[in-house]
Amino acid sequence: MRMILEIQDMKHASPATVSRGGVLFINETDIGWKPEVESWREKMDPVPQGAFYLLFSNYFEANMESIRKQFNFSCPILDMGFVNSLTMYIDALLNNNTKENMEALRTMSAEDQKMSYDAMFAFAMMWSVGAAIADDKTVNYRKAFNGYMKGLSKAVRYPDNGDCWDYIYEPRAKDWVPWENYVKDYNPLADQMYQNIVISNIDLERQKYIIKLHVARKKPMIFVGVAGTGKTTVIKDYLADMKAASEDFVNLNINNNNYTSSFALQAIIMGALDKRSGRTFGPPGNKKCVFFIDDLNMPYVDTYDTQSAIMLLTQMITY
C-alpha cells in the first residue's frame, strides 16, 4: 500500500514517521501561479486572452508585493488563492452575467471589449484581494485600499464619490453603476414576524450578488466577521430568494458546535442527499444542493491542532 499525504507542516510528526517516508517540500514560488493563469486563458478567444494576459501582468503581478507590504489581511492567503478568486469572478462576469450585459459585451467593438475586461478585472480584484483586507481599528486599511484601487483602474475610472465597493461595472452602460440602483423597495407583509423582516440595502444586495456569482460557478465561499455583523441573515435571505426564483435548487443549513465531528458532519450531509449508485450521492431529482454551514470555527480542536469536521470539508472541496 502506498499513501500520499498533503500536510501544512510536520509539527506533530515523530522522527520515526519522517524517516520512513519521503518528504517533498514545495514552496509557493517553486511553480507559482502563472501556469494556472495560462491554462485558464487558453480556453478563451484571442481578444480576451491577450487582454487578461496584460491585466494580470499590469494589475496583479506588478502590485501584489506592494499590496502585501501596505495592507493587512483578515487571514493568511497565498497568491494562488487570490488567482483562483480572480479567475472565478472573471468567469462569472463573462459567462453568468445578465442577458443584457452578455449581449452588450458580445456586440462591442474589440476596443470596447478590452475596456470592459479592464473594468471586470478591477471588480474581480476589488472583491478578491480587497475583500480580504483587514478592518483594523487603528489603521483604516479598507479606506487606503479604496484609494489604491481608484488610482489603479485606468480604462474605466471609478466615480469620485463613495468607495470602490459602492459600484458595479455594467457592460451595457460601459460604466460603473452605484449599488443603490439595485436596492429594492420595502413592501411590508402583514403576517411576517418582526424578527424575520429583512430590508434591502446596499450592503445586503452586493453581498448577495457576490454569493450569487460563487453559486453560479459552483465555488465555495466563506463569510468572515465578528458576531452580530449579519452574516447569517445575508446568507439566509439569499437562499430564500434563490429558492423563490428557481425550483432547481435546494439548500441545507448546518449549525456546527463543539461536538461536531467529521463523522457527525458526514452523516448530516449524506442524510440530506439521495444515494444514486455505489458511492455516489446527490440531491433529489436533477436539483442542485447548496450547503450553508454556520459557525464554521466551532468544532473541537483536537490534540494535533486540527478540527476533523473542517478537514472533511477541505477534502470534499479539494477533491
HELIX and SHEET records of a PDB file:
HELIX    1   1 PRO A   15  SER A   19  1                                   5    
HELIX    2   2 GLU A   28  ILE A   31  1                                   4    
HELIX    3   3 LYS A   34  ARG A   41  1                                   8    
HELIX    4   4 PRO A   46  LEU A   55  1                                  10    
HELIX    5   5 PHE A   56  GLU A   61  3                                   6    
HELIX    6   6 MET A   64  GLN A   70  1                                   7    
HELIX    7   7 ASP A   79  ASN A   95  1                                  17    
HELIX    8   8 LYS A   99  ARG A  106  1                                   8    
HELIX    9   9 ALA A  110  SER A  128  1                                  19    
HELIX   10  10 GLY A  130  ALA A  132  5                                   3    
HELIX   11  11 TYR A  141  LEU A  152  1                                  12    
HELIX   12  12 CYS A  164  ASP A  166  5                                   3    
HELIX   13  13 TRP A  179  TYR A  182  5                                   4    
HELIX   14  14 TYR A  194  ASN A  196  5                                   3    
HELIX   15  15 ILE A  202  ALA A  216  1                                  15    
HELIX   16  16 LYS A  231  ALA A  245  1                                  15    
HELIX   17  17 SER A  262  GLY A  271  1                                  10    
HELIX   18  18 SER A  308  THR A  318  1                                  11    
SHEET    1   A 2 TYR A 167  GLU A 170  0                                        
SHEET    2   A 2 ASP A 175  PRO A 178 -1                                        
SHEET    1   B 2 PHE A 249  ASN A 255  0                                        
SHEET    2   B 2 LYS A 288  ASP A 294  1                                        
SHEET    1   C 2 ASP A 274  SER A 277  0                                        
SHEET    2   C 2 THR A 280  GLY A 282 -1                                        
END                                                                             
